Amino acid sequence: MKIVTTSNLGLTILLGCTLGMGIVGWYGSQRLANLLSYVLGAAWQTADGAMEGSIELGHQQLQIQKMLNGIPLDNGKLNSAKAATDDALTRVANGQLIDPSAVKIMQQQQQDYRQQQDALLALYRSYTDVDQSLRDNADRLARLSEQMEVIGDGAVEGLTQSPDQPISWNGGLETRWEAADGGMEANIGFLRQLYAMEKMRRLGISDAIKKELEEAITFYESAASRMLATGMFDAQGSGEFGGHTLSSQYRELQARHKQLLGSWLAALASYQTQQATYEQSADRLAQQLVDVEAKGDATVEDQIIQLNGIIGQTNSLILAGLVFSLVIVTLCGFWLTRKLVTPLLQVNKRMEDIAAGDGDLNVRINLKRDDEIGSLANSVDRF
């Protein structure tokens, strides 16, 4: 084998070792790249989208709860939270980590949540319109009652101006008493209604509170009827109530209060029922997002475990390849030394002996090689 062939063979072996190490590194990097692409793509998109969806869903519920507590609805923040929720759930669906059937259920729950929220907002606006009308009417009725209270109290207090004037129950005292006492009891009954209504606002409509409201209405209507029956309030009103008798305006406001109260109860019942339905829908969607987020997190964690495994495998392969390459290079070195260096040293030693005049010209190197070194050794032997 020629020297050039031998050297080329050695270089080929070294190149093969280098190439093998490169292939091992490329294989490991490709596996890592594919896994990282999945972790940072579908799995992360799903888990992060579900988490952001849950957060933005909570922001929507916060704005709705503020509205229900009497704080004006911030439509800008609510719409922003809606858009962010939709974007997050779209990323969850596009992540393709969740089964199509589960994605479909999530989208159906999202659609149901939107519908329930829209229905709640519409019913709450209807309720607040009726509630404001009822409050305005109640305020006007309260101001009218103040004028009538002056008349009723004056009818009784007028007796103190003539303490010696004889008067009997049937001779006018009953009328004066009913005007004053009826007016006072009517105000008490009206306040009892407002108290029961406030309890309904805060605690919801229950049979106990409805009974309390009905008793207050009965008490109020009875007292108001006795008060108006005295005829002492058929006088003309003053100020904002001028131009009509106090009694006629009181009856008109009383009738409107009764009408608005019926509408208010119906609107409150509808809105509170829808509120419960909305909260149930929100809870279902939130739970679905929690499940999706948990699945995404579990997938990410599983992929991270696989990632660590691939890193360990790649390190092991590189280490094994390095050891193998060192062994091959060492063996190749020994082989090249035996094939090239050692014969050259023999020829060199023979030439040094001949040059020094101490060599035996009958001694032969006798290298049986079919290459340049063998040819050189044969030439020395012939010399």
FIDREN-756628 format. One record per residue (C-alpha): residue number from 1; residue in one letter; x, y, z. Coordinates in steps of 0.05 Angstrom, whole numbers, plus 5000, padded with zeros to 4 digits. Each point is the difference from the previous one (the first is absolute). Layout:
BEGIN
<NUM, "A", <X, Y, Z>> ...
This chain:
BEGIN
<1, "M", <5000, 5000, 5000>> <2, "K", <5029, 5066, 4980>> <3, "I", <5016, 5053, 5052>> <4, "V", <4949, 5047, 4970>> <5, "T", <4948, 4946, 5004>> <6, "T", <5018, 4986, 5073>> <7, "S", <4997, 5073, 5018>> <8, "N", <4934, 5009, 4963>> <9, "L", <4972, 4941, 5038>> <10, "G", <5021, 5031, 5066>> <11, "L", <4970, 5066, 4981>> <12, "T", <4936, 4965, 4979>> <13, "I", <4996, 4966, 5068>> <14, "L", <5010, 5067, 5035>> <15, "L", <4949, 5033, 4955>> <16, "G", <4951, 4944, 5014>> <17, "C", <5007, 5011, 5075>> <18, "T", <4990, 5075, 4992>> <19, "L", <4940, 4989, 4955>> <20, "G", <4971, 4950, 5049>> <21, "M", <5006, 5050, 5056>> <22, "G", <4966, 5052, 4956>> <23, "I", <4943, 4953, 4984>> <24, "V", <4989, 4984, 5074>> <25, "G", <4998, 5075, 5016>> <26, "W", <4953, 5015, 4942>> <27, "Y", <4953, 4943, 5019>> <28, "G", <4996, 5024, 5072>> <29, "S", <4990, 5072, 4980>> <30, "Q", <4944, 4982, 4951>> <31, "R", <4963, 4960, 5054>> <32, "L", <5008, 5058, 5048>> <33, "A", <4978, 5050, 4948>> <34, "N", <4937, 4960, 4983>> <35, "L", <4982, 4991, 5073>> <36, "L", <5013, 5073, 5017>> <37, "S", <4958, 5020, 4941>> <38, "Y", <4942, 4959, 5027>> <39, "V", <5009, 5023, 5072>> <40, "L", <5005, 5073, 4980>> <41, "G", <4946, 4992, 4947>> <42, "A", <4938, 4958, 5009>> <43, "A", <5009, 4980, 5073>> <44, "W", <5019, 5070, 5024>> <45, "Q", <4947, 5033, 4957>> <46, "T", <4947, 4956, 5030>> <47, "A", <5022, 5007, 5072>> <48, "D", <5013, 5074, 4995>> <49, "G", <4936, 5013, 4962>> <50, "A", <4959, 4963, 5052>> <51, "M", <5034, 5038, 5056>> <52, "E", <4989, 5068, 4967>> <53, "G", <4929, 4980, 4983>> <54, "S", <4986, 4986, 5073>> <55, "I", <5030, 5066, 5021>> <56, "E", <4961, 5041, 4949>> <57, "L", <4936, 4962, 5017>> <58, "G", <5012, 5021, 5072>> <59, "H", <5008, 5072, 4977>> <60, "Q", <4932, 4996, 4965>> <61, "Q", <4967, 4973, 5062>> <62, "L", <5032, 5055, 5041>> <63, "Q", <4970, 5054, 4956>> <64, "I", <4932, 4966, 5002>> <65, "Q", <5003, 4994, 5076>> <66, "K", <5018, 5074, 5007>> <67, "M", <4940, 5016, 4957>> <68, "L", <4955, 4957, 5044>> <69, "N", <5028, 5036, 5061>> <70, "G", <4976, 5067, 4973>> <71, "I", <5065, 5024, 4967>> <72, "P", <4988, 5024, 4928>> <73, "L", <5022, 4948, 4950>> <74, "D", <5067, 5015, 4966>> <75, "N", <4983, 4976, 4930>> <76, "G", <5072, 5013, 4976>> <77, "K", <5031, 4954, 5051>> <78, "L", <4945, 4947, 4990>> <79, "N", <5009, 5000, 4924>> <80, "S", <5075, 4998, 5008>> <81, "A", <4994, 4939, 5046>> <82, "K", <4952, 4968, 4950>> <83, "A", <5049, 5009, 4942>> <84, "A", <5058, 4974, 5041>> <85, "T", <4959, 4939, 5021>> <86, "D", <4980, 4985, 4928>> <87, "D", <5073, 5007, 4977>> <88, "A", <5025, 4953, 5055>> <89, "L", <4947, 4947, 4985>> <90, "T", <5016, 5005, 4926>> <91, "R", <5073, 4984, 5016>> <92, "V", <4977, 4941, 5041>> <93, "A", <4959, 4973, 4942>> <94, "N", <5057, 5012, 4950>> <95, "G", <5050, 4966, 5044>> <96, "Q", <4971, 4933, 4978>> <97, "L", <5020, 4968, 5066>> <98, "I", <4928, 4990, 5022>> <99, "D", <4955, 4949, 4968>> <100, "P", <4953, 5031, 4949>> <101, "S", <4940, 4977, 5041>> <102, "A", <5027, 5036, 5061>> <103, "V", <5013, 5062, 4959>> <104, "K", <4929, 4998, 4974>> <105, "I", <4973, 4995, 5071>> <106, "M", <5044, 5059, 5022>> <107, "Q", <4975, 5042, 4942>> <108, "Q", <4928, 4982, 5015>> <109, "Q", <5010, 5020, 5073>> <110, "Q", <5033, 5064, 4978>> <111, "Q", <4940, 5016, 4954>> <112, "D", <4952, 4983, 5056>> <113, "Y", <5039, 5045, 5048>> <114, "R", <4995, 5058, 4950>> <115, "Q", <4925, 4990, 4992>> <116, "Q", <4989, 4997, 5075>> <117, "Q", <5041, 5062, 5011>> <118, "D", <4963, 5039, 4947>> <119, "A", <4934, 4977, 5029>> <120, "L", <5022, 5021, 5070>> <121, "L", <5022, 5069, 4976>> <122, "A", <4933, 5011, 4964>> <123, "L", <4958, 4978, 5059>> <124, "Y", <5042, 5041, 5048>> <125, "R", <4991, 5062, 4958>> <126, "S", <4925, 4987, 4999>> <127, "Y", <5000, 4991, 5075>> <128, "T", <5040, 5063, 5013>> <129, "D", <4952, 5040, 4956>> <130, "V", <4940, 4976, 5041>> <131, "D", <5039, 5008, 5065>> <132, "Q", <5018, 5072, 4984>> <133, "S", <4927, 5016, 4982>> <134, "L", <4977, 4968, 5065>> <135, "R", <5052, 5040, 5040>> <136, "D", <4979, 5065, 4966>> <137, "N", <4927, 4986, 5014>> <138, "A", <5016, 4982, 5072>> <139, "D", <5039, 5065, 5010>> <140, "R", <4943, 5040, 4972>> <141, "L", <4951, 4963, 5045>> <142, "A", <5044, 5014, 5060>> <143, "R", <5002, 5075, 4985>> <144, "L", <4924, 5001, 4993>> <145, "S", <4994, 4963, 5066>> <146, "E", <5039, 5055, 5034>> <147, "Q", <4949, 5052, 4979>> <148, "M", <4943, 4955, 5022>> <149, "E", <5035, 4986, 5066>> <150, "V", <5000, 5074, 5015>> <151, "I", <4924, 5001, 4991>> <152, "G", <4988, 4937, 5040>> <153, "D", <5044, 5021, 5058>> <154, "G", <4971, 5070, 4998>> <155, "A", <4930, 4971, 5008>> <156, "V", <5019, 4969, 5067>> <157, "E", <5047, 5055, 5023>> <158, "G", <4945, 5051, 4986>> <159, "L", <4962, 4972, 5060>> <160, "T", <5056, 5027, 5045>> <161, "Q", <4981, 5070, 4978>> <162, "S", <4931, 4993, 5031>> <163, "P", <5010, 4953, 5059>> <164, "D", <4931, 5018, 5030>> <165, "Q", <4962, 4987, 4936>> <166, "P", <4954, 4940, 5010>> <167, "I", <5009, 4946, 4947>> <168, "S", <4978, 4928, 4995>> <169, "W", <5027, 4939, 4962>> <170, "N", <4940, 5002, 4953>> <171, "G", <5001, 5076, 4999>> <172, "G", <5064, 5007, 4961>> <173, "L", <5054, 4969, 5043>> <174, "E", <4998, 4934, 4963>> <175, "T", <5010, 5036, 4933>> <176, "R", <5059, 5041, 5027>> <177, "W", <5031, 4937, 5031>> <178, "E", <4992, 4958, 4937>> <179, "A", <5031, 5055, 4958>> <180, "A", <5062, 5004, 5045>> <181, "D", <5006, 4928, 5021>> <182, "G", <4981, 4972, 4932>> <183, "G", <5053, 5044, 4967>> <184, "M", <5053, 4976, 5049>> <185, "E", <4981, 4927, 4992>> <186, "A", <4998, 5008, 4924>> <187, "N", <5072, 5026, 5002>> <188, "I", <5020, 4942, 5044>> <189, "G", <4968, 4950, 4954>> <190, "F", <5033, 5032, 4940>> <191, "L", <5069, 4997, 5034>> <192, "R", <4987, 4927, 5016>> <193, "Q", <4988, 4987, 4926>> <194, "L", <5066, 5034, 4982>> <195, "Y", <5036, 4960, 5052>> <196, "A", <4972, 4934, 4974>> <197, "M", <5018, 5021, 4929>> <198, "E", <5071, 5014, 5020>> <199, "K", <5005, 4931, 5031>> <200, "M", <4977, 4971, 4934>> <201, "R", <5053, 5038, 4963>> <202, "R", <5055, 4974, 5045>> <203, "L", <4976, 4931, 5020>> <204, "G", <4954, 4981, 4942>> <205, "I", <4926, 4987, 4999>> <206, "S", <4979, 4949, 5051>> <207, "D", <4932, 4979, 5028>> <208, "A", <5015, 5032, 5068>> <209, "I", <5019, 5067, 4970>> <210, "K", <4941, 4998, 4952>> <211, "K", <4954, 4989, 5060>> <212, "E", <5034, 5058, 5036>> <213, "L", <4988, 5045, 4940>> <214, "E", <4927, 4979, 4993>> <215, "E", <4987, 5015, 5073>> <216, "A", <5033, 5068, 4992>> <217, "I", <4958, 5015, 4939>> <218, "T", <4935, 4980, 5036>> <219, "F", <5019, 5042, 5060>> <220, "Y", <5018, 5060, 4956>> <221, "E", <4937, 4997, 4957>> <222, "S", <4955, 4994, 5062>> <223, "A", <5033, 5060, 5034>> <224, "A", <4999, 5042, 4936>> <225, "S", <4927, 4983, 4989>> <226, "R", <4981, 5023, 5070>> <227, "M", <5042, 5063, 4992>> <228, "L", <4968, 5020, 4934>> <229, "A", <4930, 4983, 5024>> <230, "T", <5002, 5057, 5049>> <231, "G", <4993, 5051, 4944>> <232, "M", <5050, 5045, 5033>> <233, "F", <5049, 4993, 4941>> <234, "D", <4952, 5022, 4946>> <235, "A", <5034, 5068, 5004>> <236, "Q", <5042, 5028, 4944>> <237, "G", <5074, 4983, 5002>> <238, "S", <5057, 5049, 4998>> <239, "G", <5066, 5005, 4964>> <240, "E", <5011, 4942, 4952>> <241, "F", <4933, 4971, 5021>> <242, "G", <4961, 5064, 4986>> <243, "G", <4939, 5000, 4954>> <244, "H", <4969, 4935, 5026>> <245, "T", <4975, 4974, 5066>> <246, "L", <5049, 4963, 5044>> <247, "S", <4955, 4939, 5005>> <248, "S", <4992, 4992, 4925>> <249, "Q", <5075, 5005, 4988>> <250, "Y", <5013, 4952, 5057>> <251, "R", <4953, 4949, 4971>> <252, "E", <5032, 5008, 4932>> <253, "L", <5070, 4990, 5027>> <254, "Q", <4976, 4942, 5043>> <255, "A", <4970, 4965, 4940>> <256, "R", <5063, 5012, 4959>> <257, "H", <5042, 4973, 5057>> <258, "K", <4958, 4937, 5002>> <259, "Q", <5006, 4991, 4924>> <260, "L", <5075, 5012, 5000>> <261, "L", <5009, 4954, 5060>> <262, "G", <4969, 4943, 4961>> <263, "S", <5045, 5014, 4940>> <264, "W", <5060, 5007, 5046>> <265, "L", <4988, 4932, 5033>> <266, "A", <4993, 4966, 4932>> <267, "A", <5063, 5034, 4973>> <268, "L", <5039, 4984, 5064>> <269, "A", <4980, 4927, 4998>> <270, "S", <5019, 4993, 4927>> <271, "Y", <5067, 5035, 5009>> <272, "Q", <5018, 4961, 5063>> <273, "T", <4981, 4934, 4967>> <274, "Q", <5042, 5018, 4940>> <275, "Q", <5057, 5019, 5045>> <276, "A", <5000, 4930, 5030>> <277, "T", <4998, 4970, 4929>> <278, "Y", <5057, 5046, 4978>> <279, "E", <5043, 4980, 5060>> <280, "Q", <4988, 4926, 4986>> <281, "S", <5020, 5010, 4928>> <282, "A", <5063, 5038, 5021>> <283, "D", <5018, 4945, 5049>> <284, "R", <4993, 4947, 4947>> <285, "L", <5044, 5038, 4951>> <286, "A", <5051, 5015, 5055>> <287, "Q", <5004, 4927, 5020>> <288, "Q", <5009, 4980, 4927>> <289, "L", <5058, 5049, 4995>> <290, "V", <5030, 4973, 5064>> <291, "D", <4997, 4930, 4972>> <292, "V", <5031, 5022, 4934>> <293, "E", <5055, 5038, 5036>> <294, "A", <5015, 4940, 5044>> <295, "K", <5005, 4955, 4938>> <296, "G", <5045, 5051, 4966>> <297, "D", <5044, 5006, 5061>> <298, "A", <5004, 4924, 5007>> <299, "T", <5020, 4995, 4927>> <300, "V", <5053, 5053, 5008>> <301, "E", <5028, 4966, 5061>> <302, "D", <5000, 4933, 4964>> <303, "Q", <5037, 5031, 4941>> <304, "I", <5050, 5032, 5047>> <305, "I", <5014, 4932, 5029>> <306, "Q", <5010, 4973, 4930>> <307, "L", <5043, 5060, 4985>> <308, "N", <5045, 4985, 5059>> <309, "G", <5003, 4928, 4977>> <310, "I", <5021, 5020, 4930>> <311, "I", <5053, 5046, 5028>> <312, "G", <5026, 4941, 5042>> <313, "Q", <4999, 4953, 4941>> <314, "T", <5035, 5051, 4956>> <315, "N", <5054, 5012, 5052>> <316, "S", <5009, 4925, 5007>> <317, "L", <5005, 4990, 4925>> <318, "I", <5050, 5057, 4993>> <319, "L", <5041, 4973, 5058>> <320, "A", <4999, 4930, 4970>> <321, "G", <5018, 5027, 4932>> <322, "L", <5057, 5040, 5030>> <323, "V", <5027, 4938, 5035>> <324, "F", <4991, 4959, 4937>> <325, "S", <5036, 5053, 4959>> <326, "L", <5057, 5003, 5049>> <327, "V", <5007, 4924, 4997>> <328, "I", <4998, 5000, 4924>> <329, "V", <5050, 5058, 4996>> <330, "T", <5047, 4964, 5049>> <331, "L", <4995, 4935, 4961>> <332, "C", <5010, 5037, 4936>> <333, "G", <5062, 5033, 5029>> <334, "F", <5028, 4933, 5020>> <335, "W", <4984, 4972, 4932>> <336, "L", <5032, 5058, 4963>> <337, "T", <5061, 4996, 5045>> <338, "R", <5006, 4926, 4984>> <339, "K", <4987, 5009, 4926>> <340, "L", <5042, 5062, 4987>> <341, "V", <5043, 5025, 5057>> <342, "T", <5031, 4934, 5023>> <343, "P", <5023, 4978, 4929>> <344, "L", <5028, 5070, 4987>> <345, "L", <5039, 4997, 5065>> <346, "Q", <5028, 4932, 4979>> <347, "V", <5022, 5028, 4933>> <348, "N", <5028, 5062, 5033>> <349, "K", <5040, 4958, 5050>> <350, "R", <5029, 4958, 4944>> <351, "M", <5021, 5061, 4960>> <352, "E", <5032, 5032, 5062>> <353, "D", <5041, 4935, 5011>> <354, "I", <5023, 4999, 4928>> <355, "A", <5017, 5074, 5001>> <356, "A", <5041, 4991, 5064>> <357, "G", <5040, 4944, 4966>> <358, "D", <4981, 4951, 5053>> <359, "G", <4945, 4965, 4963>> <360, "D", <5003, 4930, 4974>> <361, "L", <4983, 5004, 4927>> <362, "N", <4977, 4928, 5001>> <363, "V", <4943, 5016, 5049>> <364, "R", <4933, 5010, 4968>> <365, "I", <4939, 5039, 5025>> <366, "N", <4953, 4951, 4964>> <367, "L", <4937, 5042, 5003>> <368, "K", <4946, 4963, 4962>> <369, "R", <4959, 5061, 4980>> <370, "D", <4970, 5021, 4934>> <371, "D", <5006, 5075, 5012>> <372, "E", <5050, 5056, 4999>> <373, "I", <5031, 4979, 5066>> <374, "G", <5008, 4928, 4974>> <375, "S", <5032, 5027, 4937>> <376, "L", <5047, 5044, 5041>> <377, "A", <5020, 4941, 5044>> <378, "N", <5013, 4956, 4939>> <379, "S", <5045, 5054, 4971>> <380, "V", <5040, 5003, 5065>> <381, "D", <5005, 4925, 5000>> <382, "R", <5027, 5000, 4928>> <383, "F", <5050, 5053, 5019>> 
